[in-house]
Amino acid sequence: MSEGNIRAAFATQATWCRRLGGTFTADLCMTLARVLDRSTAVGARVLDWSGDPIADALALRLVGGLNGLVRAGSLPELAALYPPQPVGDTADFARRAAAALDDKRLLPWLDSPPQTNEVARSAVLMPGLMAIAAATVLPLRLFELGASAGINLRLDHYRYDFNGMKVGPNEAPVVLHPDWRGPPPPDAKVVVVGRRGVDLIPVDARDADHLLAYVWPEQIDRVARLSAALAAFVADPATIDAGDAADWAEANVTVVEGATTVVFHSIAFQYFPVATQARIVAHLAAVGASATAVAPLACLRFEMDAAASVAALPTLRLTLWPGGEDRLLARAHPHGANVEWLG
């Protein structure tokens, strides 16, 4: 990948950040695009990146590492210009950002994709579960691919307000109120009788600082929501296995009578190798072929469409077996801030 493509990827990420309300992180991405050079090990590693910098979320790996070191008190010069402090002089900000790239503790942050752990995506996924519950009239067994710390596996424990339609326990540790557009989701009770997830590198929910590093520091509400969700998970955890998503799905996902088996993922599938993606799709099709009305299978996915432009929003899609019907349920903000329900 050429150096020009690497810098362009940082500019593309800046566009996304700005569209999603991350003004500071957008400015940081643009600053890094300008100051990166090969005088540091970090700069050389980034500019010599051999993969696809957009698909690999390279810019988010680096800004997550910077935020993590800032949160740990390791970059006081740069931290002085982090939210809630104003950036001030752009030349000074660029100088401090460039100096921070000399810190080799950033290198491990480049080794794996960002662990965004965006709990507000539950506000997109929960209506999908309600649609599944309405269609099958059965309790649900949840299997999450790319579960990271697992906070979205506990989505039935949260409280929601879908334009006046209240769902979930009153005493929930997290309350989500997305800007809802369109008709309400099906008024169906979601009963979860099992939950398990997998991630190539599961993140310990007790390591809050590592997880919060990937939340853009200017978005204070997101930081607070994630902190609350992590504390709730630590108090009442779900099982998250380490492993390849395809291996795990093939070993664990099958249908059982009396419950709907639900495989779901959110802004994760794009990070899986192509071969892993193909195996998951093939396995679900094979399991779906054996599904029945009393042992159905559902695949719920909140992801970017493969051919989507930078201006497009992710979609929530559902495939339900028997039958294998595919439905477009919603379009939504990547962080769950708004939901346009179509289902």
N, C-alpha and C positions, 0 to 999 in steps of 0.2 A: 504494500500500500504506500502511495507516495506521500511525502510530507504535506503537500497541498491538500490531499484528501483527508489527512488527519486534522489539519487546522479547520477544514470545512466541516468536519464532523462536530467539532466543538461549537462552531457557529450554528449548525443545525440544532444541537442540543440547547443552545441559548434561545433559539426561536421557540422551542417547545416550553422551556422554563418560563419565558415571558408570557406565553399564551396561558400557562397554568398558574399564573400569579407568583412566580418565583423570580422577581426582578433582580434581587441581589445575586442569586445563583446564575441567572442569565448573564449579568455583568461579569461575574467571575469566569464563566466559560469563555466569554469573548476576550477577557484579559489574558487568560491562559493561552488562547489561540495565538495571541500576539507575542507572549514572552517565552513560550516554550523554545528551548534550544538544546543542543547536545552537550553543553558544558556541565550538566549534572547527570547522574545515573538515572534519575526519574525522567528528566527531559528526553534523554536518549531512548529510554525504554518506550516512552509514549510515541515519539516521532518515528521509531523503527517498528511500530506495531505491525505484526504480520497478518492479523486477522482483519475482519470488517469492523472498523471503529464504531459504526452506528449500531450494527447488530450486537456487538460486544459491549455497548454502553460504556465506551472508554472514558468519555468525559465525566460521566456520573461516577465511575470508579475513582477518578482522580479527585473530583470535588468532594466525594464522600470521605476519602482519606484525609483531605485537608480539614474538613469539618470535624472528623474524628479526633485529629491531633489538636485542633483548636479547643474542642470540648474537654480534652484531657489536660489542657493547660500547657501543651508542648510547643505552641507557636504564638507566644504572647504578642510579638510584633504584628502579625496578621490578625490575631484575635481582636486587637484594638479597633479594627475597622469592620468587624463582623456585627451583624444585628444583635442587639438593637442600636448599636452605634452607627452613625452615618459613615459612608465610605469616604466622603470628603474629596480631596484632590485625587483625580484619577491616575496621575503620574505616580503619586506616592503609593496608591493601592497596587499599581502594576509592579512597582519596585519591591514591595513587601511580598506580593504573590510570587515573584520570580525568586526572591531569597528563600521562600518556604520550600521551593522545589529542590533545594540542596539537602533537604532532610530525607535520608534514606529510609526512615520509618514509613514513608509513603509507599515504598515498593510492594510490600505485601498486599496493600489495598488494590493494587492493579491485577492481582492474581485471580480474582473471582468476580462474577457479576455483582452489581449492587443488590443488597437485600432490603428492598424498599419497605416491606411489612406495612403496607397502607391499609389500616383497619377500616377506613371509610369505604373501601371497595366492598365491604360487607353489605353496604346499602344498595349495591348493584346486584350482588349475588343472592341476597335474601329474597327479593321478589322472584328470582329464578327458582329458588327452592319452593316458594309458594305456588308457582305455576306447576312444578312437578308434583307437589302434594295434591293439588286440585285435580290433576290429570290421572293420578294413580290411586289416590285415596288410601295410601299406605304410609307407614313410618319410613324414615330415610336412614340409609347407611352411607356416611360421607367418606370419600377417599380424595384427598387433595394432592395434586401433583405440583411440585415446586412450592411446598408449604412454608419454607423458611423457618420462622419461629413459631408458626402455627396459629397466629392470632385470628385468622379468618376461618379456622376450623371451629371456632367457638361462636360463630355468627348468630346462632339462635339464642345466645345468652345476652345479646345486646338489645337496646330499645330503639325503635325506628318511628319516624313520623313521615309517612308518604302523603304529603299534601292533606293532612288531617286524619289519615288512616293510621292509627297507632298499633304497633306490633311489638311484642316482646315484653319481658318482665319490667315492672315499674322500678324495681331496685337495681336495674342493670348498671354495670360500671361504666359503660360507654353508651351515649345517646347520639344517634345519627339522624340528621334532618336534611336530606338533600333537597335541592331545588327540583321539585318533581313536575314533569310535564307529561300530559297525556292522561288516559284513564288510569284508575287504580289497578294494582296487581290483583290477582285472584284472592278472594278472602278465604284462604285455606290455612288451617293450623299446621305448622311444621313440627313434627315430632322426630327427634333424632335418636336413634337407638344404637348408633355406633359411629365412631369417628377416628380416622387415622390419616396421617400424611407422610409424604416422603420429600426429601430434598437432598441434592447431591452433597451439600455442605450445610446441614441444619445449624441454625443459630440458636444458642441458648437464650431463652427469654430473660434469664437473669442478667445477661450482659446488655443492659439497657443502653449504655453509652455507645456500644458498637452499632446497635440497631438504629439509634437516634441519629447517628452520623449521616445516614442516608436520607433523613428528612431535611428539607431545605430550611436553614436556620431562620429565615425571615417569616416562615409560616408557623407562628406560635401555636395556633389552634391544633395543627397537625401534630406538633410535638406533644401537646397535652393529651390528645386522644391516644397516641401511641403509648405514652407513659402509662395511662390508665389501663389500656388493653394488655400490656405486658405484665403489669402487676396482677391483673385478673387471671392471666394464663399461669403465672407462677403459682397462684393459690389453687388453681383447678386445671392442671395441664392435660393436654391430649398427647397421644403417642406420635412422635415424628421420627421416622426411620431415616437413616443415612443410606443413600444409594442412587443408582440410575433409575429414572422414572419409568423407563420401559421395562427393565428387569423387575421392578417392584410391582408394576401394574400386572404383568404377566403372572407373577407369583401370588398376587393378592386379590385382584378384581375378578369376581365371578358373581353370578346372580344366586339369590337364595329366596325361597318361598316366604311370603309374608312381609317383605320389605322391598323398597326400591333402592337399588344400588346406584349411588350418585358419584360419578367421577367429575371433579371440577378443578379449574385452574384459572388464575387471574394474572394477566401481564407477566406470564412466566414461560409459556410455550415457545415464544420467540427465542428464548435463551437455550432451548434444548437442541442438541445436534440433530441434523436432518434425519439421520438414521433412527435416532430415538423417537422423533416425531412420527415417522412412518410406522414404527413398531407399535406405538401406542394406538394409532388410528386402526391398524390392522387387528390388534387384540380386541379393541372395543367392538369392532365389526363382528369378530368371531363370537365374542360373548353375547353381543346383541342378537345374533342369529338363534341363540338358545333361550332368549328371554321370552317370558309369557306374561299374561295379565296379572298373575299372582307373584311373579318374580321378574319385574321389569328392570331395565337398565337405562340410566340417563347420563348424558355427557353435557355438562354446563360449562361454558367457557366465556370468559370476559377478556378479550384479546384484541389487538390491532388486526384488522384484515390484512392479508398478505400483500395486497396491491394498494393499500391505503396510502394517500399522500400525507405530507407532514401536517396538513390542515384537518385531516379526518379524525373523528373520534373513535375510540374502541367500541366494539359491539358486544352485546350479550347474546349468545346463541345457545340453543338447546336442541340436542338430538335425543329422541326417546324411542326405545325399543320395548316391545315388538313393533315392527314397522319401519323404524329408522327415519321417521319424519324429522326434518331439520327446520327449526323455526328461528327467525330473528325476533328476539324479545325486546331489545332496547339498544339505544345508543347512550353513552354516558361519558362524563368527564373521567379521565384516567385515574384521578384521585377520589372519585365518587362524589364530587361536589354537586353535580346535577345529573339527573336521569330523565331521558325521554323514553317513556314506556310505549312500546309498539305491540306487545304480545297479546 
